[in-house]
């Protein structure tokens, strides 16, 4: 009997989930197009180009749909069983509510894994889509008058950087003598990025400073600096959007910003939200299932009401906590996971109070 019930619950949940996860992305696409329509027209994009870009962006929209599709599927599954007295029959047979929803929880865990996989897949599609849609920001092509500290401790003062051709002009590099090691001062007219050798300085002077204040100076036409491995696009003021980067790429970029004195809090929040939004698939499912055990005969309207209310509250919490974390008021980790912690705590309370 339990196996039959498990198959019934899992099958009902997956049918509802499939319907809503298919219906969700088109709604998100329509909203996204409406919001960006003026930009598309200004850039002279054709309908075919826009359609092609949204095909590549589809993994992102599917991932966004996962938590809400799982929530709605759980609510409709449990509320339907409540309305048709199937839960009562299960309890009469000695099967508790917690045991009944085990297949839903298992499905939630599996769907969370799929959402995490989509998290790593979506940046690649978003990069292609951004190129098709010509999402060009001047700050993503050049930068001037900035200082950068490399992982080895060298300070780079750069007059101007253009990412398109990987070119720097007026480069000053400094490393003071530390723990008996020689200091370094380099002045170069320019630098060019090479994918194999790294940054290659051109026409300048290299001064070596020893701890006893002695120095040696040489002139060079070309000098390779292998300690700086960051690509040109990673040194820009406005690098790729977080949606176009994987978790590891965001982590690397955040490290660069922190070394150069920038504020990486907003970027770190977006990094953690990549994981928290995927895990929300399971969290909101656990929250919605016990709410749907009400005996009110609202039918589908009742299930939709619960789902919409939960979605609105979750999105508001996600936006507010993200903004607070980006401003530095709370840690990025707390900001990204706070909505999940709140809903998970509420889910535990609701699951403990439901009649079994």
Secondary structure as GFF3:
##gff-version 3
##sequence-region A 1 356
A	DSSP	alpha_helix	2	42	.	.	.	ID=ss1
A	DSSP	alpha_helix	47	56	.	.	.	ID=ss2
A	DSSP	alpha_helix	58	83	.	.	.	ID=ss3
A	DSSP	alpha_helix	86	92	.	.	.	ID=ss4
A	DSSP	alpha_helix	97	100	.	.	.	ID=ss5
A	DSSP	alpha_helix	102	133	.	.	.	ID=ss6
A	DSSP	three_ten_helix	138	140	.	.	.	ID=ss7
A	DSSP	beta_strand	142	149	.	.	.	ID=ss8
A	DSSP	beta_strand	155	162	.	.	.	ID=ss9
A	DSSP	beta_strand	167	175	.	.	.	ID=ss10
A	DSSP	beta_strand	183	194	.	.	.	ID=ss11
A	DSSP	beta_strand	198	209	.	.	.	ID=ss12
A	DSSP	beta_strand	215	225	.	.	.	ID=ss13
A	DSSP	three_ten_helix	232	235	.	.	.	ID=ss14
A	DSSP	three_ten_helix	242	244	.	.	.	ID=ss15
A	DSSP	alpha_helix	247	259	.	.	.	ID=ss16
A	DSSP	alpha_helix	265	291	.	.	.	ID=ss17
A	DSSP	alpha_helix	299	326	.	.	.	ID=ss18
A	DSSP	alpha_helix	332	353	.	.	.	ID=ss19
###
